[in-house]
């Protein structure tokens, strides 16, 4: 069949990134300064392609690309719909701005390693894009391994204590990958297929099979580790402070969220709602929020506090998806369009991927700017630093307030959608589970505000930090862009909400 140029973009987004990684490696032998520019240019091209892909999916329909012309399920298929086109744009938007920040910050944090850093960083971007666009579950595993191996190296790139954090992440990540691979193997053993759509057609008669049920558990555990959901989160609080700032931003801003995307793509596509994974996601999400909030409040290291905050926000996203699945598990007869509360909950979770990704990437990059100026991560030594570094300070304040959920910033709308969905679900479905979810969700959102406001107060109001100048332009520019996005996206949220709703209908079966 004849494909339009845009329908070739999903494979090009992955292939160009992979080729760029090898180009950066070779260029690094000749001119180390060229490495960052090659990476930035590559990701910029990928981002432009992702916008074309998103526009095509929204206006024309789902893209099906068969690698080598082999029709699925025999060949690998790249399948892009509104859900993964949306995630792909977020991945590359964050990836581009973090690469720009890394141009200057890496010379400060990992001096002399430009070529190796940007080579591995480009492989990291390749893995993220591959996981997002593939429609083949084993191909998804391959790309998860690519991005994970790159992430282990990037976390450990500073040496010293970072090696320990990188090793912990390597062990936990490898266990997660093994569980995911076992789940894939179990499904292949009973169906003989690896294509996700084909599996969704073959599995219904086998839902009572113990092998299929075991695979379900393996998927939750394996991808739960990648998501850093409680109690599978233990690698994350060490990895974030140890990694260079742009990598902390990518790990927290999008990598764990791509793990969430992989989980909902697998569970919601392959398994029926009576497996009660809505309740499982609710329990894990609420536990993640509550436990991580308690730890975050007492942290004195800014990056460690933000790391626990990432687990909190992963819990919020998981809770949104859990509410959607729980509501659908109570529906007696499936219909073409999911209940309003379910689509609202999933839309809130998907919008929170964007709002948290932008807000958290901003504050991690901002913490890198502060470290550049005063060489510390301790909050007690940052009193008033935002006044000396105004672009960084005010931008970080916007990011922290967006993460808090203050209107009219972007983070307010994603949290509001999830809270509204739970309130609607209580009216339509009722039950102790949803009432408990509503109470704990509100408690955690309010509790988290305490430490976000504390950090903002330290940066902008208190005093005590040594005097410092603003960070270089490549480090300031991404932080300011993220702050403007949080502000403009919050003032004019309608398009983003509609996009999130459209993406939610894809995964809930109403698109």
C-alpha positions in Angstrom: 0.0 0.0 0.0 1.1 3.6 -0.7 1.9 5.7 2.3 2.0 9.4 2.6 5.3 11.0 3.6 4.0 11.7 7.1 3.2 8.0 7.6 6.9 7.2 7.2 7.8 9.6 10.1 7.3 7.1 13.0 10.1 4.9 11.8 12.2 7.9 10.8 11.9 9.4 14.3 13.5 6.2 15.7 16.0 5.6 12.8 17.3 9.2 12.6 17.9 9.2 16.4 19.8 5.9 16.3 22.0 7.0 13.4 22.6 10.3 15.1 24.0 8.5 18.2 26.7 6.9 16.1 27.3 10.2 14.3 27.9 11.9 17.6 30.3 9.2 18.7 32.4 9.6 15.5 32.2 13.4 15.5 33.4 13.4 19.1 36.8 12.1 18.0 37.1 15.0 15.6 35.5 17.9 17.4 33.9 17.4 20.9 32.1 20.8 20.7 30.0 19.6 17.7 28.4 16.8 19.7 25.8 18.9 21.5 24.8 20.7 18.3 24.3 17.4 16.4 22.1 16.1 19.2 20.1 19.3 19.5 19.6 19.4 15.7 18.5 15.8 15.6 15.9 16.1 18.4 14.6 19.3 16.8 14.0 17.5 13.5 12.4 14.6 15.5 10.1 17.1 17.3 9.0 18.7 14.1 8.2 15.2 12.7 6.2 14.4 15.9 4.0 17.5 15.4 3.3 16.3 11.8 2.5 12.8 13.2 0.2 14.3 15.8 -1.6 16.4 13.2 -2.0 13.5 10.8 -3.4 11.2 13.6 -5.9 13.8 14.7 -7.1 14.8 11.2 -6.7 11.6 9.1 -6.4 8.7 11.5 -4.1 6.1 13.0 -0.8 5.4 11.3 0.1 1.8 10.6 3.7 1.3 9.4 4.9 -2.2 8.6 8.7 -2.6 8.9 10.1 -4.2 5.7 6.6 -4.4 4.3 5.9 -7.5 6.4 2.2 -7.5 7.4 1.5 -8.0 11.1 1.4 -10.2 13.0 4.4 -11.7 11.1 6.3 -8.4 10.9 6.9 -5.5 13.4 4.3 -2.8 13.2 4.7 0.8 14.3 1.2 2.0 15.3 0.6 5.6 16.2 -2.7 6.9 17.4 -3.7 10.0 19.4 -2.4 8.5 22.6 1.2 7.7 21.7 1.4 10.7 19.2 0.6 12.9 22.3 3.3 11.1 24.4 5.8 11.3 21.6 5.5 15.1 21.4 6.0 15.4 25.1 9.1 13.2 25.0 10.8 15.2 22.3 9.8 18.6 23.6 11.4 17.8 27.0 14.3 16.0 25.3 15.1 19.1 23.2 15.1 21.6 26.0 17.1 19.2 28.3 19.7 18.8 25.5 20.0 22.6 25.1 20.5 22.9 28.9 23.1 20.1 28.8 25.3 22.1 26.3 26.6 24.2 29.2 25.6 22.2 32.3 27.5 19.0 31.3 30.8 21.0 31.0 30.2 21.9 34.7 28.8 18.6 36.0 30.6 16.0 33.8 33.6 17.9 32.4 35.4 16.4 29.4 32.7 13.8 28.6 30.7 15.7 25.9 31.0 13.0 23.2 30.2 10.1 25.4 27.3 11.9 27.2 25.5 13.1 24.1 26.0 9.7 22.4 24.3 7.9 25.2 21.7 10.7 25.6 20.7 10.2 21.9 20.4 6.5 22.5 18.2 7.3 25.5 16.0 9.5 23.3 15.9 6.6 20.7 14.6 4.2 23.3 11.9 6.6 24.5 10.7 7.2 21.0 10.8 3.5 20.2 8.7 2.5 23.2 6.2 5.1 22.3 5.6 4.3 18.6 5.9 0.5 18.5 2.8 -1.7 18.2 4.8 -4.9 18.9 5.2 -5.9 22.5 8.7 -7.6 22.1 9.9 -4.6 20.2 8.7 -2.5 23.2 10.8 -4.6 25.4 13.9 -4.0 23.2 13.4 -0.3 23.3 12.9 -0.3 27.1 16.2 -2.1 27.3 17.9 0.5 25.1 16.6 3.5 27.1 17.3 1.7 30.4 20.9 0.8 29.5 21.4 4.4 28.4 19.8 5.7 31.6 22.0 3.5 33.9 25.1 5.0 32.2 23.9 8.6 32.4 23.0 8.3 36.1 26.5 6.9 36.8 28.3 9.4 34.6 29.5 11.7 37.4 31.4 8.8 39.0 32.0 8.6 42.8 28.7 8.2 44.7 26.8 8.2 41.4 28.3 4.8 40.6 26.4 3.3 43.6 23.2 5.0 42.5 23.7 3.8 38.9 24.4 0.2 40.1 21.2 0.2 42.3 19.2 1.4 39.3 20.9 -1.2 37.1 19.9 -4.0 39.5 16.3 -2.8 39.9 15.9 -2.0 36.3 17.2 -5.4 35.2 14.7 -7.1 37.5 11.9 -5.1 36.0 13.0 -5.9 32.5 13.2 -9.6 33.3 9.6 -9.6 34.7 8.4 -7.7 31.6 10.2 -10.2 29.3 8.7 -13.2 31.2 5.3 -11.7 30.8 5.9 -11.4 27.0 7.2 -14.9 26.8 4.2 -16.3 28.6 1.8 -14.6 26.2 3.8 -15.7 23.2 3.7 -19.3 24.5 -0.1 -19.4 24.5 -0.9 -17.2 21.5 2.1 -17.4 19.2 1.9 -13.7 18.5 3.8 -10.5 19.7 1.7 -7.9 17.9 -0.3 -6.0 20.5 -3.5 -5.6 18.4 -3.3 -9.3 17.4 -2.8 -10.3 21.1 -6.0 -8.3 22.0 -7.9 -10.5 19.6 -6.4 -13.8 20.6 -6.4 -13.5 24.4 -10.2 -13.2 25.3 -10.8 -17.0 25.2 -7.7 -17.5 27.3 -8.4 -15.0 30.2 -9.0 -17.9 32.6 -5.6 -19.4 31.7 -3.1 -19.4 34.6 -0.2 -18.5 32.2 -2.1 -15.4 31.0 -2.8 -14.4 34.6 0.8 -14.9 35.6 1.8 -12.7 32.7 -0.5 -10.0 34.0 1.3 -10.0 37.4 4.7 -9.9 35.7 3.7 -6.9 33.6 2.5 -4.9 36.7 5.7 -5.7 38.6 8.1 -5.2 35.7 6.6 -1.9 34.5 5.9 -0.8 38.1 9.7 -0.8 38.7 10.2 1.3 35.5 7.5 3.7 36.7 9.0 3.9 40.2 5.6 3.2 41.8 5.6 2.4 45.5 6.9 -0.1 46.8 9.0 -0.6 43.6 10.5 2.9 43.8 13.7 2.3 45.7 16.1 3.1 42.9 14.7 6.6 42.2 15.5 8.7 45.3 19.3 7.8 44.8 19.3 8.1 41.0 17.9 11.6 40.7 20.3 13.4 43.0 23.3 11.5 41.5 22.5 12.2 37.9 23.4 15.3 36.0 20.5 17.8 36.1 19.3 17.3 32.5 19.1 13.6 33.1 17.3 14.1 36.4 14.8 16.2 34.4 14.3 13.5 31.8 14.1 10.6 34.3 11.5 12.4 36.3 9.8 14.4 33.6 9.2 11.7 31.1 11.0 8.4 31.5 8.9 7.1 34.4 5.8 8.4 32.5 6.8 6.4 29.4 6.8 3.4 31.8 3.2 4.4 32.7 2.3 4.7 29.0 3.7 1.2 28.4 1.7 -0.2 31.4 -1.7 1.3 30.3 -1.1 0.3 26.7 -0.5 -3.3 27.7 -3.1 -3.6 30.5 -6.0 -1.7 28.9 -5.4 -3.3 25.5 -4.8 -6.9 26.5 -6.7 -7.5 29.7 -10.4 -7.2 30.7 -11.4 -4.8 33.5 -12.7 -7.7 35.7 -9.0 -8.5 36.4 -9.4 -5.6 38.8 -6.3 -3.8 37.8 -8.2 -0.5 38.4 -8.2 -1.4 42.1 -4.5 -2.4 42.0 -3.6 0.9 40.3 -5.6 2.8 42.9 -4.0 1.1 45.8 -0.4 1.5 44.4 -1.2 5.1 43.4 -2.6 6.2 46.8 0.3 4.4 48.6 2.8 6.1 46.4 1.4 9.5 47.0 1.0 9.1 50.8 4.4 7.5 51.6 6.5 9.6 49.2 4.8 12.8 50.5 5.9 11.9 54.0 9.5 11.4 52.9 9.6 14.5 50.7 8.5 16.8 53.5 11.6 16.1 55.5 14.3 16.2 52.8 17.0 18.8 53.0 18.6 18.0 49.6 16.6 19.8 46.9 17.1 17.1 44.2 16.2 14.4 46.7 13.0 16.2 47.7 12.1 16.5 44.0 12.8 12.8 43.5 10.2 11.9 46.2 7.9 14.4 44.6 8.2 12.5 41.3 6.9 9.3 43.1 4.0 11.4 44.5 3.1 12.6 41.0 3.5 9.1 39.6 0.9 8.1 42.2 -1.4 10.8 41.0 -1.2 9.6 37.4 -1.6 5.9 38.5 -4.7 7.0 40.6 -6.2 8.7 37.6 -5.8 5.6 35.4 -7.0 3.4 38.3 -10.2 5.4 38.7 -10.9 5.0 35.0 -10.3 1.2 35.1 -12.3 0.8 38.3 -15.3 2.6 36.9 -15.2 0.5 33.7 -15.0 -2.7 35.8 -18.4 -1.8 37.4 -20.1 -1.3 34.0 -22.5 -4.2 33.4 -22.5 -4.0 29.6 -19.7 -2.4 27.6 -20.7 0.4 25.2 -18.9 2.3 22.5 -18.2 5.3 24.6 -16.9 5.0 28.2 -18.6 6.7 31.1 -17.8 10.4 31.4 -16.1 10.0 34.8 -13.8 7.3 33.3 -12.7 9.4 30.3 -12.3 12.4 32.6 -10.0 10.4 35.0 -7.8 9.1 32.2 -7.7 12.5 30.5 -6.6 14.0 33.8 -3.8 11.3 34.2 -2.6 12.0 30.6 -2.7 15.8 31.1 -0.7 15.3 34.3 2.0 13.5 32.3 2.4 16.8 30.5 2.0 19.2 33.4 4.2 17.2 35.7 6.8 16.6 33.0 7.2 20.3 32.2 7.0 21.4 35.8 9.4 18.8 37.2 11.9 19.2 34.3 11.9 22.9 34.9 12.7 22.7 38.6 15.4 20.0 38.1 17.1 22.1 35.4 16.7 25.1 37.7 18.4 23.2 40.5 21.2 22.5 38.1 21.5 26.3 37.5 21.7 26.9 41.2 24.3 24.2 41.6 26.3 26.0 38.8 26.2 29.2 40.8 26.7 28.1 44.4 27.8 24.4 44.1 25.3 23.0 46.6 22.0 21.0 46.6 21.2 21.8 50.3 18.1 23.9 50.7 19.5 25.5 53.9 22.3 27.2 51.8 19.9 28.5 49.0 18.2 31.3 51.0 17.4 34.1 48.5 19.4 32.6 45.6 16.4 33.2 43.3 16.9 37.0 43.8 20.5 36.8 42.6 19.5 34.5 39.7 16.1 36.1 38.8 15.3 34.1 35.5 16.1 30.8 37.3 14.4 31.8 40.5 11.1 33.2 39.1 10.9 30.3 36.6 11.4 27.7 39.3 8.7 29.4 41.4 6.3 29.1 38.5 7.2 25.4 38.1 6.8 24.7 41.9 3.5 26.5 42.0 2.3 24.5 38.9 3.3 21.3 40.6 1.5 22.4 43.7 -1.7 22.8 41.5 -2.1 26.6 41.9 -4.5 28.2 39.4 -4.2 29.4 36.6 -1.1 27.2 36.0 -1.1 24.0 34.0 -0.7 21.7 37.0 -4.1 23.0 38.4 -6.1 21.6 35.5 -4.7 18.1 35.5 -5.3 17.7 39.2 -8.7 19.2 38.9 -9.8 16.7 36.2 -8.7 13.8 38.3 -10.4 15.1 41.5 -13.6 15.9 39.5 -13.6 12.5 37.9 -13.5 10.9 41.4 -16.3 13.1 42.6 -18.4 12.2 39.5 -17.6 8.5 40.1 -18.8 8.7 43.7 -22.1 10.0 42.4 -22.6 7.4 39.7 -20.8 4.3 41.2 -20.4 5.1 44.9 -18.7 2.8 47.3 -16.0 3.0 50.0 -13.1 2.6 47.5 -13.9 5.8 45.6 -14.7 7.8 48.8 -11.4 6.8 50.3 -9.7 7.7 47.0 -11.2 11.2 47.1 -10.2 11.8 50.7 -6.6 10.6 50.3 -6.2 12.4 46.9 -7.3 15.7 48.5 -5.1 15.1 51.5 -2.0 14.4 49.5 -2.5 17.3 47.1 -2.8 19.7 50.1 0.1 18.1 52.0 2.4 18.4 49.0 1.7 22.1 48.8 3.6 22.5 52.1 7.0 21.5 50.8 6.5 23.2 47.4 5.7 26.5 49.2 8.7 25.9 51.5 11.1 25.6 48.6 9.6 28.6 46.9 10.0 30.6 50.2 13.7 29.5 50.5 14.5 30.5 47.0 12.7 33.8 46.8 12.2 35.2 50.3 14.8 33.9 52.8 18.4 34.9 52.8 21.7 33.3 53.5 23.0 32.0 50.2 26.4 33.2 48.9 26.1 35.7 46.1 25.9 34.3 42.6 25.4 35.4 39.0 22.7 34.0 36.6 23.6 30.8 34.8 24.7 30.8 31.1 22.0 31.4 28.5 21.7 27.8 27.3 20.9 26.8 30.9 18.4 29.6 31.5 16.6 29.4 28.2 14.9 26.0 28.7 13.8 26.9 32.3 12.2 30.1 31.0 10.5 28.3 28.1 9.1 25.7 30.5 7.8 28.4 32.9 6.0 30.2 30.0 4.5 26.9 28.9 3.1 26.3 32.4 1.7 29.8 32.4 0.2 29.9 28.9 -1.0 26.3 29.0 -2.7 27.1 32.3 -4.4 30.3 31.0 -5.5 28.6 27.8 -6.0 24.9 28.7 -8.8 24.0 26.4 -6.8 22.6 23.5 -4.6 20.6 25.8 -7.6 19.2 27.7 -9.3 18.2 24.4 -6.2 16.5 23.2 -5.9 14.6 26.5 -9.6 13.6 26.3 -9.0 12.4 22.7 -6.0 10.3 23.8 -8.0 8.9 26.8 -10.8 7.6 24.5 -8.2 5.7 22.5 -7.0 3.6 25.5 -10.5 3.3 27.0 -12.1 2.0 23.8 -14.1 5.0 22.8 -11.8 6.4 20.1 
